[in-house]
Amino acid sequence: MTHTDRPHTGKWFEELIPGLVIPHAIRRTITESDNVMFTSMTMNPAWLHLDFDYAENETEFGKPLVNSMLTVAMVIGISVHETTLGTTVANLGFSEVVFPAPLFHGDTLRVETEVKAARRSKSRPTQGIITFEHRAYNQHDALVCRAVRDALMHQRPTPPITRSTQQTADPVRPFAE
């Protein structure tokens, strides 16, 4: 089975036109469990994410912050279904990731993705590079994350030629009468 045989919900390179904004259907409330598990799994001992007493008494936030790496991972994950599921080759990297407002346990992420740029690959004739800008907002519509990344995307596959898609030699009348 190849990527052309599998069902997909992502968009092909040709469908990702600069200026396209995709509001994602999935929203996600971040829980304390999400944050503690992710922070522990990634070996991040920062008190800001794990120590409620420290966060309450020694920070300006008064409560633990959601780990920013969890935030950006969720933002990209939420976008996959409607952007790249089954149509991407690889994530090429991030040129910018910012967190303009804090995210806390109990906040709900809403994400939108804008296509910022598109170009055909010079070395891979069936692929192209898309620059995505992902923006995440909390339930109060405050921007909590913005991530700009490049992804290598498949171009729309050319359907195989079969008897039913072949044309006759007569260009004026493609089908025999």
Buried (B, 14 or more C-beta within 10 A) or exposed (E): EEEEEEEBEBBBBEBBEEEBEBEBEBEBEBEBEBBBEBBEEEEBEEEBBBBEEBBEEEBEEEEBBBBBBBBBEBBBEBBBBBBBBBBBBEEEEBEEBEBEEBBBBEBEBBBBBBBBEBEEBEEEEEBBBBBBBBBBBBEEEEEBBBBBBBBBBBBEEEEEEEEEEEEEEEEEEEEEE
